[in-house]
Amino acid sequence: MMQITKREPDTNREGPPPTAFSVKEFAEPEREPFEKRRGEKRQASSQRGPPDSKRCRPESADKHTDDDPNYDEEAVILDWYNRDLSLIIDKETFLSAKPMTSEDFAYAWHGVRASYGFLRGRLFYEVKVEDHLAVPHLEGEQHPHIVRCGWSIDDAGMTLGEEPFSYGYDGRAKASTDLKIKDYGQPFGKGDVIGCFLDMDSNPVTMSFSVNGRNFGKCYEVSHRSLQGKALFPHILTKNCTFKVNFGSERPSFRLKSRYRFVAPWTCRVQRSRQELVAKQFQDRQPFLDLHQLCPR
């Protein structure tokens, strides 16, 4: 909103005469940046990341800097650009990660998504809790070491299980979505392997989890209509634990559920937030643009 007011010329001023009119703007209430407002929404959790913990995706997914690592963009890996800055990804394999634990970082959650999300299929990946990091400076923490894994849409925040369409299962035998927590499965920790199962071919879509091969049945379901065509991405969240993922680069640690396959070879997938269908057939390298040909039921 603006008002035009007439201004009398200043006869004592040197130089060229001023303009006859000036624009007086009425400033609207100052709004905080979107990312800051987004972070405030998640303050409902008592175990949040530090204020300077943020996602490190550049403004453009195709914008790279000299510090960017080299990796196979066709591979399903931990996404360097879709993580909290406080989570350190192994630059050799992009399949393991370690959170920062110094000072207040030890109180925080640290999250990362996979480089691809999925639109169809019965899919699976594994997370192994490799180590509990030493955090002797923590005080009053009932659960200083936790890993939470599951699935989320790319628009959701990094703290898995605290927003809609963000579904996680953690080592306290708790499952959570949209800040709603329920009992599920069994506790797990160092040395355990968690299986994350997603059935995108069923209606509604279903999710389940396993620990060391023992599956606990359906944990969550969501309708295709609610997802509105958005892909679900593998998503891991950690607190003072190192972990390693298996998207299909190794044999499964335990027997898979019937008709499920690892996420890595699957062709019906979406890369990062670009939401572009990767139209590639990995066997014959012939492109197809028909979604139903790419993603047969």
C-alpha positions as CSV (number, residue, x, y, z in Angstrom):
1,M,0.0,0.0,0.0
2,M,1.5,3.4,-0.9
3,Q,0.6,7.1,-0.7
4,I,1.8,9.8,-3.1
5,T,2.7,13.1,-1.3
6,K,3.8,16.4,-2.8
7,R,7.2,17.7,-1.6
8,E,8.3,21.3,-1.9
9,P,11.7,21.8,-3.6
10,D,14.6,22.7,-1.3
11,T,16.0,26.1,-2.5
12,N,19.1,25.8,-0.3
13,R,20.2,22.5,-1.8
14,E,23.1,22.4,-4.2
15,G,23.1,20.5,-7.4
16,P,20.2,19.5,-9.6
17,P,16.6,20.2,-8.3
18,P,14.9,17.3,-6.6
19,T,11.9,15.6,-8.1
20,A,8.5,17.1,-7.4
21,F,7.1,14.0,-5.9
22,S,8.3,11.3,-3.5
23,V,6.8,7.9,-2.7
24,K,6.1,7.1,0.9
25,E,5.7,3.4,1.5
26,F,3.8,1.9,4.4
27,A,5.8,-1.1,5.4
28,E,3.9,-4.3,6.0
29,P,4.6,-6.3,9.2
30,E,8.0,-7.8,8.9
31,R,7.9,-11.5,8.1
32,E,10.6,-14.0,9.0
33,P,12.2,-16.1,6.3
34,F,10.3,-19.2,5.3
35,E,13.0,-21.6,6.5
36,K,13.0,-20.0,9.9
37,R,9.3,-20.1,10.2
38,R,9.4,-23.7,9.1
39,G,11.9,-24.6,11.8
40,E,9.7,-23.0,14.4
41,K,6.9,-25.3,13.6
42,R,9.1,-28.3,14.6
43,Q,9.8,-26.9,18.1
44,A,7.0,-29.1,19.4
45,S,9.7,-31.8,19.7
46,S,12.0,-31.6,22.8
47,Q,14.8,-33.2,20.8
48,R,15.3,-30.8,18.0
49,G,18.4,-29.8,16.0
50,P,20.4,-26.7,16.9
51,P,19.2,-23.4,15.2
52,D,22.0,-23.4,12.7
53,S,21.3,-27.0,11.6
54,K,19.8,-26.8,8.1
55,R,19.4,-28.6,4.8
56,C,22.3,-28.0,2.4
57,R,20.6,-28.4,-0.9
58,P,21.7,-25.5,-3.2
59,E,19.1,-23.2,-4.8
60,S,19.3,-25.2,-7.9
61,A,19.7,-29.0,-7.9
62,D,22.0,-28.6,-10.9
63,K,24.2,-26.0,-9.2
64,H,27.5,-27.4,-8.1
65,T,30.5,-25.9,-6.4
66,D,34.1,-26.8,-6.1
67,D,33.4,-28.5,-2.7
68,D,30.7,-30.8,-4.2
69,P,31.8,-34.5,-4.3
70,N,31.7,-36.7,-7.4
71,Y,29.1,-39.4,-7.5
72,D,27.0,-41.5,-9.9
73,E,23.7,-39.5,-10.4
74,E,21.9,-42.6,-11.4
75,A,22.7,-44.4,-8.1
76,V,20.3,-44.5,-5.2
77,I,22.5,-43.1,-2.4
78,L,22.3,-40.7,0.6
79,D,21.6,-37.3,-0.9
80,W,24.4,-34.8,-0.4
81,Y,21.9,-32.0,-1.1
82,N,19.0,-33.2,1.0
83,R,20.4,-33.6,4.5
84,D,21.2,-31.6,7.6
85,L,24.6,-29.9,7.5
86,S,25.4,-31.5,10.8
87,L,25.3,-35.0,9.2
88,I,28.6,-36.1,7.6
89,I,28.1,-38.4,4.7
90,D,30.9,-40.8,3.6
91,K,32.2,-39.3,0.3
92,E,33.5,-42.7,-0.9
93,T,30.3,-44.7,-0.9
94,F,27.5,-42.2,0.1
95,L,25.9,-45.1,2.0
96,S,27.0,-44.3,5.6
97,A,26.9,-41.2,7.7
98,K,28.0,-39.9,11.1
99,P,26.4,-37.0,13.0
100,M,28.2,-34.2,14.8
101,T,28.2,-34.7,18.5
102,S,30.2,-31.8,20.0
103,E,28.5,-29.5,22.4
104,D,24.8,-28.9,21.7
105,F,24.9,-31.1,18.5
106,A,24.7,-34.1,20.8
107,Y,21.2,-33.1,21.8
108,A,20.0,-32.8,18.1
109,W,18.5,-35.0,15.5
110,H,20.3,-35.2,12.1
111,G,18.5,-36.3,9.0
112,V,19.0,-37.3,5.4
113,R,16.9,-38.5,2.5
114,A,17.9,-40.8,-0.4
115,S,18.7,-39.3,-3.8
116,Y,15.5,-40.9,-5.3
117,G,11.9,-41.3,-4.3
118,F,9.5,-43.9,-5.6
119,L,6.1,-43.8,-7.2
120,R,5.2,-47.5,-7.6
121,G,6.4,-51.0,-6.6
122,R,6.9,-53.1,-3.5
123,L,10.2,-51.7,-2.2
124,F,12.6,-52.2,0.6
125,Y,15.9,-51.0,2.1
126,E,18.0,-51.7,5.2
127,V,19.6,-49.5,7.8
128,K,22.3,-50.9,10.1
129,V,23.1,-49.1,13.4
130,E,26.8,-49.3,13.3
131,D,28.0,-47.5,16.5
132,H,26.8,-45.4,19.5
133,L,29.1,-42.4,19.7
134,A,30.5,-41.2,23.0
135,V,28.6,-38.2,24.4
136,P,29.8,-37.9,28.0
137,H,28.8,-34.2,28.1
138,L,25.0,-35.0,27.8
139,E,23.0,-34.5,30.9
140,G,19.5,-35.7,31.6
141,E,19.0,-37.5,28.3
142,Q,16.9,-40.7,28.7
143,H,17.7,-41.8,25.2
144,P,21.0,-40.4,24.0
145,H,21.4,-42.9,21.1
146,I,18.5,-43.3,18.6
147,V,18.1,-44.1,15.0
148,R,14.7,-43.5,13.2
149,C,14.1,-44.7,9.7
150,G,11.3,-44.7,7.2
151,W,9.8,-42.7,4.3
152,S,8.8,-39.1,3.5
153,I,7.9,-36.8,0.7
154,D,10.5,-34.4,-0.5
155,D,8.6,-31.4,0.8
156,A,8.7,-32.6,4.4
157,G,11.3,-31.4,6.8
158,M,14.5,-33.3,7.8
159,T,13.1,-34.4,11.2
160,L,11.4,-37.6,10.2
161,G,8.0,-38.3,11.7
162,E,7.2,-34.7,12.8
163,E,5.2,-33.6,9.7
164,P,2.4,-35.0,7.5
165,F,3.6,-37.6,4.9
166,S,6.7,-38.3,7.0
167,Y,6.7,-41.8,8.6
168,G,9.4,-43.2,10.9
169,Y,10.1,-46.1,13.3
170,D,12.9,-45.7,15.9
171,G,14.9,-47.6,18.4
172,R,12.6,-46.9,21.3
173,A,9.9,-49.1,19.7
174,K,8.0,-46.1,18.7
175,A,6.5,-45.1,15.3
176,S,5.7,-41.5,14.5
177,T,4.1,-39.2,11.9
178,D,2.9,-35.6,12.1
179,L,4.1,-35.6,15.8
180,K,1.7,-38.5,16.6
181,I,3.7,-41.3,18.4
182,K,2.5,-44.8,18.9
183,D,4.0,-48.1,20.2
184,Y,5.3,-50.4,17.4
185,G,7.8,-53.2,17.1
186,Q,10.7,-53.8,19.5
187,P,13.6,-51.6,20.6
188,F,16.8,-51.7,18.6
189,G,20.3,-50.3,18.8
190,K,23.9,-50.9,17.9
191,G,24.5,-53.8,15.6
192,D,20.8,-54.2,14.6
193,V,19.5,-54.1,11.0
194,I,16.2,-52.5,10.4
195,G,14.2,-53.3,7.2
196,C,11.9,-50.6,5.8
197,F,9.1,-51.8,3.5
198,L,6.9,-49.8,1.2
199,D,4.0,-51.1,-0.9
200,M,3.1,-48.4,-3.4
201,D,1.1,-50.8,-5.5
202,S,-1.6,-51.3,-2.8
203,N,-4.4,-48.9,-2.1
204,P,-3.9,-47.5,0.4
205,V,-0.1,-47.4,0.3
206,T,1.3,-49.4,3.3
207,M,4.5,-49.3,5.3
208,S,6.0,-51.9,7.6
209,F,9.3,-52.5,9.4
210,S,11.5,-55.3,10.6
211,V,14.4,-55.8,13.1
212,N,17.0,-58.5,12.3
213,G,14.5,-60.2,10.0
214,R,11.5,-60.1,12.2
215,N,8.7,-58.2,10.6
216,F,6.1,-56.4,12.8
217,G,3.3,-56.0,10.2
218,K,1.6,-52.9,8.9
219,C,2.7,-49.7,10.7
220,Y,1.2,-47.0,8.5
221,E,-1.0,-46.6,5.5
222,V,-1.9,-43.5,3.3
223,S,-4.1,-43.2,0.3
224,H,-2.8,-42.4,-3.2
225,R,-5.3,-39.5,-3.3
226,S,-3.7,-38.0,-0.2
227,L,-0.2,-38.3,-1.7
228,Q,-1.3,-36.4,-4.9
229,G,1.2,-38.2,-7.0
230,K,4.2,-37.3,-4.8
231,A,7.0,-39.8,-4.4
232,L,8.1,-41.3,-1.1
233,F,11.8,-41.2,-0.3
234,P,13.9,-43.3,2.0
235,H,14.6,-41.2,5.0
236,I,17.0,-41.8,8.0
237,L,17.3,-39.7,11.2
238,T,20.0,-40.2,13.8
239,K,21.0,-39.0,17.2
240,N,24.5,-39.8,18.2
241,C,24.6,-43.0,16.1
242,T,26.5,-43.9,13.0
243,F,24.6,-45.9,10.4
244,K,25.0,-47.6,7.0
245,V,22.2,-48.1,4.4
246,N,21.8,-50.9,1.9
247,F,19.7,-49.7,-1.0
248,G,20.7,-52.8,-3.1
249,S,24.5,-52.6,-3.4
250,E,24.8,-55.7,-1.1
251,R,22.7,-58.9,-0.5
252,P,20.0,-58.4,2.1
253,S,21.0,-59.2,5.7
254,F,17.8,-61.3,6.2
255,R,15.2,-62.9,4.0
256,L,12.9,-60.4,2.3
257,K,9.1,-60.3,2.4
258,S,7.5,-61.9,-0.6
259,R,7.5,-59.8,-3.8
260,Y,9.5,-57.0,-2.4
261,R,12.8,-55.8,-4.0
262,F,15.5,-53.3,-3.1
263,V,14.9,-49.7,-4.1
264,A,18.2,-49.4,-6.1
265,P,17.3,-51.2,-9.3
266,W,13.8,-49.8,-9.5
267,T,13.1,-47.6,-12.6
268,C,9.9,-45.8,-11.5
269,R,11.5,-43.1,-9.4
270,V,11.9,-39.4,-8.9
271,Q,15.1,-37.6,-8.3
272,R,15.3,-35.1,-5.5
273,S,12.9,-32.2,-5.5
274,R,13.0,-31.8,-9.3
275,Q,10.1,-34.3,-9.5
276,E,11.3,-35.4,-12.9
277,L,10.6,-38.9,-14.0
278,V,13.8,-40.7,-14.7
279,A,12.9,-42.4,-18.0
280,K,15.7,-44.9,-18.3
281,Q,15.7,-48.7,-18.8
282,F,18.9,-49.9,-17.2
283,Q,19.1,-53.1,-19.2
284,D,18.7,-51.9,-22.8
285,R,19.2,-48.1,-22.2
286,Q,16.1,-47.3,-24.3
287,P,14.1,-44.4,-23.0
288,F,10.3,-44.6,-22.4
289,L,8.0,-41.7,-21.6
290,D,4.9,-43.7,-20.7
291,L,4.5,-43.9,-17.0
292,H,2.7,-47.2,-17.3
293,Q,5.5,-48.8,-19.3
294,L,8.1,-47.5,-16.9
295,C,6.2,-48.6,-13.8
296,P,4.2,-51.8,-14.6
297,R,1.9,-53.0,-11.9
